[in-house]
Amino acid sequence: MRIQLGSRFDLFLTQPTPMIALLNVHYSRSSDMKYPDHIVTTPAVS
């Protein structure tokens, strides 16, 4: 069985606000994944 995971979080703030958000599949399930999970941010950050 394949289950597609994905979420989009849109946050609209009144001023620039530093934020850290780490959302990943648990490492113990990484061998079950068809593709690696990549975090994408907009705008791009290092």
Secondary structure as a PSIPRED ss2 file (coil, helix, strand):
# PSIPRED VFORMAT (PSIPRED V4.0)

   1 M C   1.000  0.000  0.000
   2 R C   1.000  0.000  0.000
   3 I C   1.000  0.000  0.000
   4 Q C   1.000  0.000  0.000
   5 L C   1.000  0.000  0.000
   6 G C   1.000  0.000  0.000
   7 S C   1.000  0.000  0.000
   8 R C   1.000  0.000  0.000
   9 F C   1.000  0.000  0.000
  10 D C   1.000  0.000  0.000
  11 L C   1.000  0.000  0.000
  12 F C   1.000  0.000  0.000
  13 L C   1.000  0.000  0.000
  14 T C   1.000  0.000  0.000
  15 Q C   1.000  0.000  0.000
  16 P C   1.000  0.000  0.000
  17 T C   1.000  0.000  0.000
  18 P C   1.000  0.000  0.000
  19 M C   1.000  0.000  0.000
  20 I C   1.000  0.000  0.000
  21 A C   1.000  0.000  0.000
  22 L C   1.000  0.000  0.000
  23 L C   1.000  0.000  0.000
  24 N C   1.000  0.000  0.000
  25 V C   1.000  0.000  0.000
  26 H C   1.000  0.000  0.000
  27 Y H   0.000  1.000  0.000
  28 S H   0.000  1.000  0.000
  29 R H   0.000  1.000  0.000
  30 S H   0.000  1.000  0.000
  31 S H   0.000  1.000  0.000
  32 D H   0.000  1.000  0.000
  33 M C   1.000  0.000  0.000
  34 K C   1.000  0.000  0.000
  35 Y C   1.000  0.000  0.000
  36 P C   1.000  0.000  0.000
  37 D C   1.000  0.000  0.000
  38 H C   1.000  0.000  0.000
  39 I C   1.000  0.000  0.000
  40 V C   1.000  0.000  0.000
  41 T C   1.000  0.000  0.000
  42 T C   1.000  0.000  0.000
  43 P C   1.000  0.000  0.000
  44 A C   1.000  0.000  0.000
  45 V C   1.000  0.000  0.000
  46 S C   1.000  0.000  0.000
